[in-house]
Amino acid sequence: MLDYLRRLATTGAAYTAASILSKILAVALLPLYTRYLDPADYGAAEVLFSAVVAASIVVRLGIIEALLRFFYLPDEDGDEVVRTGFASLFMSATIGALVLLPFAPQLADLLLDDGVENAANLVRISIGGLWVLTLYEYLVSLFRLDERARAYFTFTILHVLAAIPLTVFLVVGEGLGAEGLLLGSYLSGVPFVLWIVVADRERLGLVPDRDLLNRMVKFGLPTMPAEVTLYALQFIDRIIIVRSIGLAEAGLYALAFKFSQAIQVVVRGFQLAWPPLAYSIQDDEEARRTYAVVLTVFSALCMFLVVALWLEAPWIVRLLAAPEFFDSHEAVGPLALGAALYGVYLAQLVILGRTGKTERNLPATAAGMIANVALNLLLVPPYGIVGAGVALVLSYLVVIALMYAFTQSLFPIPWQWGRLAVIAVSAAVVIAAGELLLPTEGALGLISRAVLIALYPVILWWGGAIKSDEREAVRTALASGDLRERLRRMRGGGAAGDVPEGAPGNEDSRAAGFMDAETRDQDRGGF
């Protein structure tokens, strides 16, 4: 069992490296952006970034999900799959952008406040961004198809490094505000799209194989509604905030969401590493035991981060944002908890992939979306962005409860309820103690809360979340140096893109593709 956890940790770390670095750079720039953008400008840009992602999910028609499956099928020509997928996506993205462009003023009225300057122009930029982003997502997927983890890392980091000076020039140098933020994000992607098009020109084209395309759409299109409804949990709330309490509050909410993405980094690594490992376990009973343990360990890690972000949010925001953004700290904790619950949902999602009953996903995510709309309408007017964060948490709980009901009827898992209760209750007690008993400002508050955060894993270690024999196994594993050796090999590039030992190769890659759709769009801030 410990070997499964080691494999999950090391593989997840390799896949997450680029995401970690890009988010560190993005957070490092927040002090600059928040001093040259007021909350309303920042809110407008973030609402449109989210709208572009939502539109991209629809425009893709599930083609990327189909690519990740059909490429590995033994009776399909992989190059033809890539060519047909690119041709169809190029056409759908182009048609989608051309259809939306004349309606830019109407879309601006729908998404933004009436008082936003150049609102229609912001939407036009975003429509261009929709075209770039859709193609970028498809082309970057080719790195994973070819298991080129090092190339993926280099490519994504170079893109981030190119976007930074362009965005700074447009926002700070030219004073373009929200326009500069949007242009910097999307224009920086154009040369990288062209780069891959040129590099992979031998297997790209604009004429699809119609029979193959029909099969790909038949597979991929049913995944789109579930993906849209799930992403709506992180999009609809911003629209309701804009309409209920204003664009400036939407800017504060968007900034709080940025800080909560520290947990999304962990979730992203889990999503990329867990499905291949989960599907590689052939014995059903062993799979059940492993799934239960993995959820427990993953929940403990996420809840530690939730506790840390929740208690230290005022100092984090004060350090990294302009004073007018300070109130955003109030929503960081609930949004961090929402991100952790999303990870729990992913742990359940792999069960649907194992059983082949992926259609059960849509009812759960649709119910979560409906609950999210109702809860936001109820909680945002009186409680502002905190109400939106609470609505997100409750909506994910609805999704998780339904997924539990569906998965237990298909593939019952002996979830470790006692340990999960210790993890959840201990986190709630630590957060409540910190918020009610400790200072909310100054060095004393910062240090005393840090001490309380450090106590949380100690409580888990000795409070029933970990048994005595498991503590001894962890000590032995750390002392052996095996984990350090695995990380050393991965830094050398030897394992980052490999299928974990014992995995059945292509079958894992196909199954993992189902979950790719569920987190790829959660991992984006603009681009």
ZIHUBEL-V790627 format. One record per backbone hydrogen bond with DSSP energy under -1.0 kcal/mol. NH is the residue of the N-H (numbers start at 0). CO is the residue of the C=O. If there is no record, write none. Layout:
NH & CO
NH & CO
//
This chain:
4 & 0
5 & 1
6 & 2
7 & 3
8 & 4
9 & 5
10 & 6
11 & 7
12 & 8
13 & 9
14 & 10
15 & 11
19 & 15
20 & 16
21 & 17
22 & 18
23 & 19
24 & 20
25 & 21
26 & 22
27 & 23
28 & 24
29 & 26
32 & 28
33 & 29
36 & 32
41 & 37
42 & 38
43 & 39
44 & 40
45 & 41
46 & 42
47 & 43
48 & 44
49 & 45
50 & 46
51 & 47
52 & 48
53 & 49
54 & 50
55 & 51
56 & 52
57 & 53
58 & 54
59 & 55
62 & 59
65 & 61
66 & 62
67 & 63
69 & 65
70 & 66
71 & 68
75 & 72
80 & 76
81 & 77
82 & 78
83 & 79
84 & 80
85 & 81
86 & 82
87 & 83
88 & 84
89 & 85
90 & 86
91 & 87
92 & 88
93 & 89
94 & 90
95 & 91
96 & 92
97 & 93
98 & 94
99 & 95
100 & 96
102 & 99
103 & 100
106 & 102
107 & 103
108 & 104
109 & 105
110 & 106
111 & 107
115 & 112
121 & 117
122 & 118
123 & 119
124 & 120
125 & 121
126 & 122
127 & 123
128 & 124
129 & 125
130 & 126
131 & 127
132 & 128
133 & 129
134 & 130
135 & 131
136 & 132
137 & 133
138 & 134
139 & 135
140 & 136
141 & 138
142 & 139
144 & 140
145 & 141
147 & 142
151 & 147
152 & 148
153 & 149
154 & 150
155 & 151
156 & 152
157 & 153
158 & 154
159 & 155
160 & 156
161 & 157
162 & 158
163 & 159
165 & 161
166 & 162
167 & 163
168 & 164
169 & 165
170 & 166
171 & 167
172 & 167
173 & 168
175 & 169
178 & 175
180 & 176
181 & 177
182 & 178
183 & 179
184 & 180
185 & 181
186 & 182
189 & 186
192 & 188
193 & 189
194 & 190
195 & 191
196 & 192
197 & 193
198 & 194
199 & 195
200 & 197
202 & 199
212 & 208
213 & 209
214 & 210
215 & 211
216 & 212
217 & 213
218 & 214
219 & 215
220 & 216
222 & 219
223 & 220
226 & 222
227 & 223
228 & 224
229 & 225
230 & 226
231 & 227
232 & 229
233 & 230
234 & 231
235 & 231
238 & 234
239 & 235
240 & 236
241 & 237
242 & 238
243 & 239
244 & 240
245 & 240
249 & 245
250 & 246
251 & 247
252 & 248
253 & 249
254 & 250
255 & 251
256 & 252
257 & 253
258 & 254
259 & 255
261 & 258
262 & 259
264 & 260
266 & 262
267 & 263
268 & 264
269 & 265
270 & 266
271 & 267
272 & 268
273 & 269
276 & 272
277 & 273
278 & 274
286 & 282
287 & 283
288 & 284
289 & 285
290 & 286
291 & 287
292 & 288
293 & 289
294 & 290
295 & 291
296 & 292
297 & 293
298 & 294
299 & 295
300 & 296
301 & 297
302 & 298
303 & 299
304 & 300
305 & 301
306 & 302
307 & 303
308 & 304
309 & 305
310 & 306
311 & 307
315 & 311
316 & 312
317 & 313
318 & 314
319 & 315
320 & 316
324 & 321
325 & 322
327 & 324
328 & 325
329 & 326
330 & 327
334 & 330
335 & 331
336 & 332
337 & 333
338 & 334
339 & 335
340 & 336
341 & 337
342 & 338
343 & 339
344 & 340
345 & 341
346 & 342
347 & 343
348 & 344
349 & 345
350 & 347
352 & 348
353 & 349
354 & 350
355 & 351
356 & 351
359 & 356
360 & 357
364 & 360
365 & 361
366 & 362
367 & 363
368 & 364
369 & 365
370 & 366
371 & 367
372 & 368
373 & 369
374 & 370
375 & 371
376 & 372
377 & 373
378 & 374
379 & 375
382 & 378
383 & 379
385 & 382
387 & 383
388 & 384
389 & 385
390 & 386
391 & 387
392 & 388
393 & 389
394 & 390
395 & 391
396 & 392
397 & 393
398 & 394
399 & 395
400 & 396
401 & 397
402 & 398
403 & 399
404 & 400
405 & 401
406 & 402
407 & 403
408 & 404
410 & 406
414 & 412
416 & 414
419 & 415
420 & 416
421 & 417
422 & 418
423 & 419
424 & 420
425 & 421
426 & 422
427 & 423
428 & 424
429 & 425
430 & 426
431 & 427
432 & 428
433 & 429
434 & 430
435 & 431
436 & 432
437 & 433
445 & 441
446 & 442
447 & 443
448 & 444
449 & 445
450 & 446
451 & 447
452 & 448
453 & 449
454 & 450
458 & 454
459 & 455
460 & 456
461 & 457
462 & 458
470 & 466
471 & 467
472 & 468
473 & 469
474 & 470
475 & 471
476 & 472
477 & 473
478 & 474
479 & 475
484 & 480
485 & 481
486 & 482
487 & 483
488 & 484
489 & 485
490 & 486
491 & 487
492 & 489
493 & 488
497 & 494
502 & 499
506 & 503
508 & 504
509 & 505
510 & 506
511 & 507
512 & 508
513 & 510
515 & 511
516 & 512
519 & 515
526 & 524
//
